[in-house]
């Protein structure tokens, strides 16, 4: 009985901690979306510092092996909203922005859970990258390179992932210097598969007579950004 009681108490403590973390993420999201940072008279540089520190701290939490994957979605939504806010204030903290980008790419490359169980979290990270990319000076894009491992994972989402993930991956690749990834896709055969997938998309669109609208958006995105 004592053992059962202790187990129940432990479960309750874990539940309380989970609710606390989720609530903390929701509170941070509300503070950012309601413009509380800007409304407090805080200088833009300080706003940028707070937002990038939030991002980096949350990314560190995800990279920590002890972090329960239950928190990934809440954390990734908060990172997305903070990244959007950084773009809104046109942050000039290039060093911190670059650190956020590299950290997100590190998570995407090394977290197996992101690819096996966390589709929404992955999509949030893709969108976060696109917001942060806008803040990087053009010259820094030449220094931004995707590893073969990350490109392979991007390609898997591009060919067989959720429709939103497909379009976001295409946008990510399109934003970067094509010499950083195009040769890799050519050499490993992924570019050929991508071009063949256009034929599959076209057949799907024709078969559904444009009723299956998400297939059309994916097809259009591939045509505009890749071809």
N, C-alpha and C positions, 0 to 999 in steps of 0.2 A: 504493500500500500504506500509506504514511504517513497519507494522508487517511482511508482506511477504518479504520485503527487509531484515529485521533483521533475519528472518528464513533462507533465502538464504545465508546470510553472515555466520551464524552459521554453516550451512552445509558445506560451503566452508572451514571454519576454521578446522572443524573435518576432512575433506578430506585431508587438508594439513598436519595435525598432523599424520594421518594414513600413508601418503606417507613418512613423516619424519622418523617414527619408522621403517617402512619396509626398507627404505634406510639405516638407521643406522645399522640394523641387517645385511643387505647385505654387508655393508662396513666392519663390524667386521669379517664376514665370509671370505671376501677377504684377510684381513690382516692376519688372522690365516692360511688360506690355502696357501698363497704365502710365508709363512715363514718369515714374516716381523719381528716378535718378536725374532726369532732365529738369523736372519740376522743383527739385530741391535747390536749384541754383548751382549745382555742381558743374565745374568746368568740364569741357569736352574731353580733355586729356585724362582727367580723373575718372570720368564715366568709362572711357575706353579701358583704363587700367582695371577697374572693377569687373567689367564684362570679360576681359581676357583672362583675369585670374579665376573667375567662376568657371570659364571653359576649361582651363588647364587643370584646375582642381578636380572637376568632374571627370575629365578624361583620365586623370590619374586613378580615380576610383574604379573606372571600368578596367583599367589595365592591372589593377590589383587582383590577384587570383582568388582572394578571399571574398570578393564582392559577389553577392548572389545575383544571378542573371535576371531575377525578378525586377531588379532596379534599372536594367538597361534602358527600357522604354522611357521611363520618367527622366532619366539622366540625359538620354539622347534628345528628347523634346526640349529640355532646358538648354542644352548646348545649341540646338537649332535656333531657339528664340534669342539667345545671347548673340549668336552669329548674325542673325537678322538685324539686331539692334546696333551692332558694330558697323554694319553696312549702312544703316540709316543715319548714323552720326558721322559717316565717312572717316572712320578711325585712321589716324596717321601712325599708329604704333606698329610699324612694319615688322620689327623684331618679334613682338608678341604675337602678331597675326601669323607670321611665318611659323612660330612655335606651335600655335594651335593647329595649323594645317598639317604640319609634319606629325603631330601627335595623333590626329584623327586618322591620317594615312597609316600610322603604325598600328592603331587599333584594327583598322580594316584588314591590314595584312596579317596580323598575328592572332586575332581572336577567332577561334573556331566557332564559338557560340554565335557570333555576329552573323555567320553564314549558315549555320544549321538551324537556329531557333529564333533569330531576331531580325526578321525581314523589315519590320517597321523601323527598328533602330537603325538598320543599315540605310534605309531610305532617308532617315533624318540626318545621318552623317553625310550622305551624298549632298543633300540640300545645304547643309552647313558649309561644306567645302565650296560650293558654288557662291555662296554669300561672301566667304572669306577670300576667294580668288579675286573678287572684284576690287579688293582693297590692296592687292599686291601690285607694285610697279611692274610694268611690262618686262623689264630686264630680269626680274627675279623668276619669271616663268621659265627662262632658259635653264635656271639652276634646279628647277623642280622636276624631278625624274621619278617615274614609277618603276619599282622593281619588277622583275619578271614574274614573281609570285603574285604581286598585287594586280598586274596586268592580266594574268591568267584568271584571277577571281573577277575582275571587271568584265572580262570577256564572257565568263559563264553567266553573269547577270544580264549582259547585253544580248545574249543569244537565247537564254532560257529563263530569265528572271521575271518578276512581276513587271507589268507594262510601265508603271511609274519608274521602277528601278532602271529599266532599259533606257528610257528617255533621259534620266538624270546621268547615267553613266556616259551616254553619248555626249551630253552637254559638258561633262567633266573633261573628257578627252578632247573635245572641240575647243575648250578654253585654253588648253596647254599647247605648247609647240609640238606639232605633229611629228617632228623628227625624233621626239623623245619616246614615241610609242608605235608609230606606224610601221617602222621596219620590223619591230618585234612581232606585230600582228601578222605581217606578211610572212615572216620566217616560220612561225608556228602554225600557219594555216588558218588562223582565226579570221583574217580579213576575207578570205574566200568563203568561209562559213557565213560571215556577216552578209556578204553580197548575195549568197544563195538564199539567205533567210528573207531577203526582199521579195523573192519569187513566192516564197511560202506566205508572206504577209499579203501579197497581192491576191493570191488565190483565196485567202481567208476573207479578204474584203469583198471580192467579187461574189463569193459564195453566200455571204450574208447581206449583200446588197446595201452596204453601208450601215446596216443596223448595228453591227458590232463595232461601234465607233472607236473603242480603244485600240483596235488593231490598226485603224486608219491613222491615228495619232502616232503610233509607233513607226509605221511605215513612213509617214511624212517626216518624222524626226530623223530617221536613218537617211532618207533621201537628201534632206537639206544639209545635215551636218557631216555625213560621211562621204556621200557621193559628190 
